[in-house]
Amino acid sequence: MKIFQNIDDFKGSEYAVATVGTFDGLHIGHQEIIRRMTAIAQENGGETILVTFDPHPRLVLDPDNKDLRFILTQKRKFELLDKFGIGNLIIIPFNLEFSRTSSEDFIKEYLVGKLSTKILIVGYDHHFGKDREGNYEQLFKLGRELGFDVAEIPAQYIKGVAVSSTKIRNALNEGNVKLANLMLGYDYSITGKVVMGNKIGRKIGFPTANIEVEDKYKLIAAGGVYACKVDCDGAIYKGMGNIGTRPTIGKHDFTTEVHIFDFDGDIYEKEITIYFIDRIRNEQKFEGLQKLREQLERDREMVKELLKG
C-alpha cells in the first residue's frame, strides 16, 4: 500500500476506484466496501484509493470531549488497510478551515479535480462535508453531472443488528468483546510495551506482563478478566488478561495486563499485542491474595477450555 500525506503527491490513475471516511474499526461493513473496490479495480485495470483524514475530525470539532476513544490506532488501521488490499491511502490534514468545506466542493476539488475518480464506493450511512451534509443522493446527482459513478454498499448485519463503529465501541465499553469481534471480523486487540509492575502476580504463581499503551485515544475495553491470545515476537501464546484497577492489592490505576500460559521469557520493554477473545467475569475484590489465587486458578481452567483448539 502506498501512503500519501499530500493528495497532490498522488500522480493519478486511469481508473480510480475511491472511497472516503475515517473507517474506525475497519469492521465487516468497511471490509465489504474494500472488497467491492478491489473487484471493480481488477475488472477495469484500475487502482483503489482510500481518502481519510488526520487528525480524526472529532478531535478537531469536539476538542473538549475527554471521552473520545477509537477502536484502532492509526498504525493498526494502516496495517489492516494494507492487509485488506487498499492500493493507495491518501491522508488529508483536517483542521477547522477544512471542516468548512462543503460536500459539493469536496467532491469537485478532491474526488474529481485531483483524483479523477471513475467510481466512488460508499457505505449505506455515509455522510461527509460541512455538518455532514453530503449523502448518497447528493453523490449520485453530482456523479451524473461530473462523470463518475457511485455504488452504495448495504448494511452488514450481525445477530440482526446493522454493524457500525459506534455499536462496536458500545460493545467494547460493555466488555462484550465476543460481539465486537463478530462485527469487526477479527479480534479486538491492544498493543503496548511491557513495563515493570509490582510483581504481586509472580508471588502467587500468576506472573503478568503489564503493558503501557502509547496512544491516549485508544479505546480500552471494559474492566474484567478475559480469555486472550498474545503475540510476542511473532509467536502466538494463549493467556488470561485483566483490565482494571486490581482492587485486591489496593491499586487504583487502570491497567492492562496478561498472564501468558506456559511462558517464562523476559519481555520487559518489548512490544506485545493482546487479542481479546471473550470476557469471563467482572473484576472483583477478594479477601486477600490466597482467595485471589484460588479464583485465578479457576479462571485459568475456564480460559483454557475456551481457547481449546
C-alpha positions as MATLAB code, in Angstrom:
seq = 'MKIFQNIDDFKGSEYAVATVGTFDGLHIGHQEIIRRMTAIAQENGGETILVTFDPHPRLVLDPDNKDLRFILTQKRKFELLDKFGIGNLIIIPFNLEFSRTSSEDFIKEYLVGKLSTKILIVGYDHHFGKDREGNYEQLFKLGRELGFDVAEIPAQYIKGVAVSSTKIRNALNEGNVKLANLMLGYDYSITGKVVMGNKIGRKIGFPTANIEVEDKYKLIAAGGVYACKVDCDGAIYKGMGNIGTRPTIGKHDFTTEVHIFDFDGDIYEKEITIYFIDRIRNEQKFEGLQKLREQLERDREMVKELLKG';
ca = [
       0.000    0.000    0.000;
       1.286    3.442   -0.941;
       0.679    6.190    1.617;
       0.375    9.838    0.565;
       0.453   12.582    3.196;
      -0.333   15.122    0.480;
      -3.036   14.478   -2.114;
      -1.010   16.383   -4.711;
       1.701   13.715   -4.480;
      -0.688   11.152   -5.966;
       0.062   11.118   -9.676;
      -3.338    9.847  -10.713;
      -4.833    6.690  -12.139;
      -6.549    5.911  -15.425;
      -9.361    4.250  -13.488;
      -9.593    5.467   -9.884;
     -11.895    3.494   -7.574;
     -12.234    5.600   -4.431;
     -13.863    5.754   -1.031;
     -13.764    8.374    1.728;
     -14.033    8.125    5.504;
     -12.378    7.658    8.879;
     -13.022    3.891    8.957;
     -12.602    3.434   12.713;
     -12.549   -0.283   13.388;
     -12.386   -1.367    9.735;
     -15.331   -3.631   10.522;
     -17.100   -6.059    8.216;
     -19.042   -3.239    6.573;
     -15.837   -1.392    5.747;
     -14.301   -4.633    4.532;
     -17.219   -5.156    2.150;
     -16.563   -1.698    0.684;
     -12.915   -2.614    0.158;
     -13.818   -5.969   -1.424;
     -16.138   -4.212   -3.867;
     -13.475   -1.612   -4.673;
     -10.854   -4.280   -5.297;
     -13.120   -6.288   -7.593;
     -14.042   -3.245   -9.681;
     -10.422   -2.089   -9.916;
      -9.300   -5.525  -11.070;
     -12.059   -5.719  -13.675;
     -11.098   -2.337  -15.147;
      -7.329   -2.266  -14.701;
      -7.700    0.465  -12.103;
      -6.432    1.331   -8.650;
      -8.104    1.516   -5.240;
      -7.825    4.788   -3.328;
      -8.970    5.362    0.242;
      -9.136    9.003    1.342;
      -9.037    9.641    5.071;
      -8.265   12.459    7.496;
      -5.723   13.187   10.208;
      -6.302   14.078   12.949;
      -9.684   12.407   13.296;
     -12.356   15.080   12.613;
     -13.962   14.603   16.028;
     -10.711   15.614   17.731;
     -10.851   18.941   15.886;
     -14.591   19.574   16.036;
     -15.091   18.444   19.641;
     -11.749   19.165   21.357;
     -13.245   19.438   24.850;
     -14.660   15.917   24.778;
     -12.360   13.966   27.102;
     -14.159   10.686   26.414;
     -13.240   10.354   22.728;
     -11.727    6.943   22.085;
     -11.166    4.970   18.889;
     -11.136    1.242   18.180;
      -7.939    1.332   16.147;
      -4.704    3.239   16.484;
      -3.517    4.803   13.259;
      -0.693    2.277   12.990;
      -3.055   -0.696   13.317;
      -5.548    0.844   10.897;
      -2.847    1.226    8.258;
      -1.716   -2.379    8.787;
      -5.259   -3.634    8.252;
      -5.871   -1.443    5.205;
      -2.766   -2.939    3.640;
      -3.871   -6.460    4.601;
      -7.360   -5.938    3.166;
      -5.924   -4.789   -0.157;
      -6.130   -0.996   -0.420;
      -3.611    0.146   -3.030;
      -3.359    3.845   -2.179;
      -4.050    5.671    1.084;
      -4.363    9.450    0.881;
      -4.343   11.371    4.174;
      -5.844   14.864    4.134;
      -4.876   17.139    7.063;
      -8.055   18.013    8.940;
      -8.432   21.410   10.591;
     -11.197   23.915   11.264;
     -10.702   25.624    7.913;
     -11.002   22.337    6.029;
     -14.071   21.395    8.093;
     -15.941   24.287    6.451;
     -15.565   22.687    3.018;
     -18.988   21.825    1.639;
     -19.626   18.312    0.435;
     -20.084   19.563   -3.145;
     -16.795   21.484   -3.098;
     -15.007   18.451   -1.655;
     -16.286   16.247   -4.459;
     -15.418   18.749   -7.166;
     -11.994   19.759   -5.855;
     -10.688   16.498   -4.409;
     -12.515   13.483   -5.785;
     -12.922   14.806   -9.318;
     -10.336   17.571   -9.660;
      -7.395   15.828   -8.020;
      -8.205   12.102   -8.226;
     -10.293   11.895  -11.418;
     -12.489    9.361   -9.649;
     -14.290    6.961  -12.003;
     -16.354    5.236   -9.344;
     -16.960    6.100   -5.707;
     -17.937    3.341   -3.266;
     -19.695    4.363   -0.034;
     -21.483    2.688    2.834;
     -25.232    2.895    3.357;
     -24.913    5.509    6.135;
     -22.171    7.602    4.550;
     -22.209   11.372    5.271;
     -19.437   13.862    4.679;
     -18.615   17.534    4.169;
     -19.547   20.520    6.319;
     -22.067   19.473    9.004;
     -22.130   16.004    7.372;
     -24.493   17.410    4.732;
     -23.330   15.094    1.947;
     -25.190   11.814    1.392;
     -25.758    9.167   -1.272;
     -28.477   11.112   -3.082;
     -26.206   14.119   -3.489;
     -23.324   11.924   -4.603;
     -25.493   10.241   -7.219;
     -26.685   13.617   -8.554;
     -23.168   15.065   -8.708;
     -21.829   11.866  -10.243;
     -24.203   12.266  -13.190;
     -23.133   15.905  -13.588;
     -19.384   15.376  -13.175;
     -18.917   11.992  -14.833;
     -18.353    9.449  -12.090;
     -20.419    6.502  -10.899;
     -21.494    5.842   -7.320;
     -22.106    2.472   -5.672;
     -23.661    2.093   -2.233;
     -22.834   -0.905   -0.034;
     -25.810   -2.039    2.082;
     -25.654   -2.554    5.820;
     -23.945   -5.697    7.083;
     -25.825   -7.460    9.885;
     -24.692   -9.451   12.908;
     -27.414  -11.026   15.059;
     -29.992   -8.817   13.356;
     -28.107   -5.595   14.092;
     -26.600   -3.337   11.422;
     -22.861   -3.136   12.082;
     -21.348    0.277   12.813;
     -18.259    1.640   14.557;
     -20.484    3.182   17.236;
     -22.081   -0.168   18.059;
     -18.671   -1.809   18.264;
     -17.420    0.890   20.631;
     -20.535    0.377   22.767;
     -19.947   -3.387   22.862;
     -16.325   -2.896   23.945;
     -17.349   -0.394   26.618;
     -19.661   -3.096   27.976;
     -16.907   -5.723   27.826;
     -18.718   -7.699   25.128;
     -15.629   -8.419   23.035;
     -17.207  -11.543   21.578;
     -19.884   -9.431   19.868;
     -17.360   -6.740   18.952;
     -15.145   -9.349   17.295;
     -18.061  -10.662   15.231;
     -18.742   -7.139   13.990;
     -15.083   -6.408   13.374;
     -14.417   -9.655   11.536;
     -11.191  -10.079   13.518;
     -10.168   -9.998   17.191;
     -10.051   -6.690   19.068;
      -6.537   -6.085   20.341;
      -4.350   -3.814   22.435;
      -0.674   -3.285   21.646;
       1.783   -1.865   24.124;
       5.228   -2.004   25.651;
       5.730   -4.353   28.605;
       6.602   -2.303   31.694;
       7.642   -3.158   35.226;
       4.771   -3.949   37.589;
       4.656   -4.635   41.334;
       5.300   -8.377   40.804;
       2.414   -9.403   43.060;
       1.199  -11.809   40.386;
       4.544  -13.607   40.347;
       4.349  -14.111   44.119;
       1.055  -16.009   43.813;
       2.032  -18.041   40.761;
       0.448  -15.818   38.115;
       3.149  -13.543   36.682;
       1.711  -10.917   34.356;
       3.004   -8.693   31.611;
       1.779   -5.170   32.271;
       1.537   -3.094   29.122;
       1.719    0.625   28.536;
      -0.423    1.886   25.651;
       1.156    4.850   23.887;
      -1.938    6.173   22.087;
      -4.094    8.001   24.641;
      -7.114    7.799   22.337;
      -7.051    4.002   22.068;
     -10.321    2.521   23.304;
      -9.651    0.072   26.143;
     -12.437   -2.440   26.714;
     -14.371   -2.560   29.979;
     -12.696   -3.918   33.081;
     -12.742   -7.645   33.679;
     -10.949  -10.934   33.110;
     -10.581  -12.112   29.514;
      -9.537  -15.135   27.508;
      -6.715  -13.884   25.293;
      -4.091  -14.703   22.745;
      -0.773  -12.894   22.831;
       1.622  -12.064   20.017;
       5.178  -11.825   21.315;
       7.994  -11.623   18.777;
       5.739  -13.185   16.167;
       4.870  -16.232   18.287;
       1.262  -16.676   19.457;
       0.572  -17.785   23.031;
      -2.627  -18.337   24.988;
      -3.260  -16.329   28.101;
      -5.567  -14.699   30.596;
      -5.889  -10.921   30.556;
      -7.104   -8.440   33.125;
      -8.257   -4.884   32.568;
      -8.952   -2.803   35.636;
      -7.670   -1.409   38.910;
      -6.654   -4.641   40.733;
      -8.685   -3.823   43.882;
      -7.489   -6.821   45.918;
      -3.961   -5.400   46.108;
      -5.163   -1.860   46.772;
      -4.301   -0.367   43.397;
      -6.325    2.324   41.705;
      -4.631    2.944   38.354;
      -6.436    1.436   35.373;
      -4.077   -1.129   33.857;
      -3.982   -3.800   31.169;
      -2.048   -6.978   31.971;
      -1.877  -10.560   30.780;
      -0.748  -13.852   32.277;
       0.768  -15.843   29.408;
       0.374  -19.607   29.738;
       3.491  -21.805   29.566;
       5.810  -18.818   29.160;
       8.725  -17.660   31.283;
      10.700  -15.343   28.998;
      11.998  -11.870   29.798;
       9.900   -9.478   27.723;
      10.325   -6.205   29.597;
      10.461   -3.244   27.201;
       9.230   -5.423   24.327;
       6.069   -4.623   22.407;
       3.348   -7.256   22.562;
      -0.189   -7.441   21.227;
      -3.029   -8.899   23.289;
      -6.012  -10.253   21.332;
      -9.182  -10.411   23.411;
     -11.369  -13.439   22.643;
     -14.039  -13.454   25.363;
     -14.771  -11.929   28.771;
     -15.245  -14.455   31.547;
     -16.089  -12.283   34.556;
     -16.050   -8.845   36.132;
     -13.048   -7.648   38.076;
     -13.706   -8.020   41.801;
     -12.077   -7.545   45.171;
     -11.113  -10.664   47.167;
     -10.338  -11.118   50.864;
      -6.604  -11.462   50.496;
      -4.133  -12.896   47.987;
      -4.967  -16.530   48.737;
      -8.601  -16.035   47.714;
      -7.428  -14.187   44.625;
      -5.102  -17.036   43.725;
      -7.876  -19.618   44.108;
     -10.107  -17.612   41.785;
      -7.306  -17.161   39.243;
      -6.786  -20.913   39.188;
     -10.464  -21.357   38.344;
     -10.247  -18.594   35.763;
      -7.253  -20.247   34.110;
      -9.107  -23.518   33.676;
     -12.095  -21.735   32.191;
      -9.896  -19.777   29.776;
      -8.014  -22.898   28.697;
     -11.328  -24.572   27.950;
     -12.495  -21.548   25.927;
      -9.277  -21.457   23.917;
      -9.139  -25.162   23.118;
      -8.369  -25.949   19.507;
];
